[in-house]
Amino acid sequence: MAKTKGAGVAKIVNPKDLEAMAAAGMTPIEIAKYYGLTRQGMVKVIERNPELQESFSNGLHIVLLKCVRCLIDKVEKGSSFEAIYLLNNRFKWMEEKY
């Protein structure tokens, strides 16, 4: 009986490594290539393993926090562009309304 491509990959994917890769900004395609999978294959491996889901999600949250901190820092320094961007995206503010 032939093995399905990617079978057993979840066992070799270390949750800490996956979190670190996501936190470093690696895309799902880059992570998949690292493990010799397609992006779809890697997504399936992550979806089927709650521990890997949590690790990947935690890594993405780290990136999100870095981006939000950077944006807030620029707003606090008086950047109009970043302030308008934040108002539009976080608070659904539109100039025509106000």
URGICOR-V110185 format. One record per pair of residues at least 12 apart in sequence whose ideal C-beta (glycine too) atoms are under 7 Angstrom apart, sorted by the first residue. I is the first residue (numbers start at 0). J is the second residue. If there is no record, write none. Layout:
I|J  I|J
This chain:
4|40  5|36  5|40  5|44  8|34  8|36  8|44  9|44  9|47  9|48  9|51  12|34  12|44  12|51  14|50  14|51  14|54  17|30  17|51  17|54  17|55  17|58  18|54  18|55  18|57  18|58  19|58  20|58  21|55  21|58  21|59  22|58  22|61  22|62  24|62  27|41  27|42  70|85
